[in-house]
Amino acid sequence: MKTSSIPAGTVHSKVPSDLADMLLRYSDSMKAWNDITPLARNEWICWVENAKLIDTRKRRIKRTHEELAEGLRRPCCWPGCLHREKNGK
């Protein structure tokens, strides 16, 4: 599966390459990723991209794998994507 074929979010229409690499590496996370809504994927992408430090970004990608594998559909303790408009796009 190519990175470009990984479904993305609504506002964040591309999956960052480091997040895509993780999804391609772990089939359980990829399965969960494909099962969540575009709005939920948007939240994960925004959460990862919102990290200011590279170490924080790496931790968030690791947590994305762990939390998707546990069945969580959105990032824990994340207020939500600041880039979304009120109509959900």
C-alpha positions, 0 to 999 in steps of 0.5 A: 500500500502506498502512502498516498492511498492511506485515507486522510482527514477532512481539513488535513487532507494528507497523512504526514509521512512519519505517521503513514510509515507507522500505519504501514508498519502496524497492521492493527493500527492501519485497520483501526485507521481505516475504520475511523471517520475522516473527522477522527483521522483529522484529529490524529493528524492535527495532534501529531502535526501540532507538536512543536518538538521532534521528540514530542512528535515521535511520542505522539506517533507512538501513542497514536499506534498504541491508542488506535490498537487499544480501540481509541478513535480520537486522541486522548485529552486533545481539545480538537483540531483548531483548523476545522470550521463549525460545519465540520470541514 
